[in-house]
Amino acid sequence: MFHSDAEAIIRDALKLRETVLATQLNLTVNGEMYWRLNGLVDRLHEVMGAVAGREPDFRTARLGLLPLPEDYCDRT
């Protein structure tokens, strides 16, 4: 994959992530749609990590509300 393609995928994934997070603000936390969207955010993180070849860099500017690295400690 070309570097420019990877950057475009990550940039678009971040925009989609921002939209999903904004949508979640209007939903109740115990609702089914909230958790479905939460799962989508998790999948976006996986895709961004796979495209970048590593976990997203949480110190990078303008990444928004990415989970902190310790949020991944229970993942296998």
N, C-alpha and C positions, 0 to 999 in steps of 0.2 A: 504494500500500500504506500502510495506517495505521502510524504509529510504534509503536503497541502490538503490532501483528502482527509487525513486523520484530523487535522486542525478543523476542517469544515464539519466533520461528524461531531467532534467534541463541542464545537461552538453551537451547532444546532441542538445537540442533546442538552446543553446548558440552558438554551432558550426554552425548550420544552419543559425542562425541570422547573424553571422559574414559573412558567404558566401553571404547571400542576401544583406547585406549592401555593401559589396565589389562590387557586381554586379550592384547595384544602382549607383555607382560612374561612370559607363560607359553609363548611360542612361540620356536623357534629363529630367529635372524636370517636364516639362509639357506633357510628353509622357504617354500613357495609361499603358505601362508595368511598368514604374516607380511607378505609384500609385497602381497598383496591387501588386507589391512587397512590397510596403509600408503597404498595408493591411495585407500581410502575416506577417510582422514584428509585427504589432499590435496584430494579433492572437497569435503569439508566446509569446508575453508578457502576454496575458491572460492565456495561458496554463501554463506558468511558475508560474504565480501568483496562479493559481488554484492548481497546484501540491504542491507548497510551502505552500499553505494555507494563503497567503498574497501577497501584492505587492512585486515585486523583491526589494532587498536591493541595493540601488543605490551606497552605499559606499563600497560594496564588491569589492575586487580586481579582475581585468581581466574581468569585465563584458562589457567592450567596451563602445559603445555610447548609452547606455540606456537613454531614456528620463528622465529628471528630474521630481521629484514628482509634480511640478506645471504644467507639461504637462498633468497630469491626471485631473486637476481641472474642466474641462468641461465635463468629463465623468459622466454618470448617473449610 
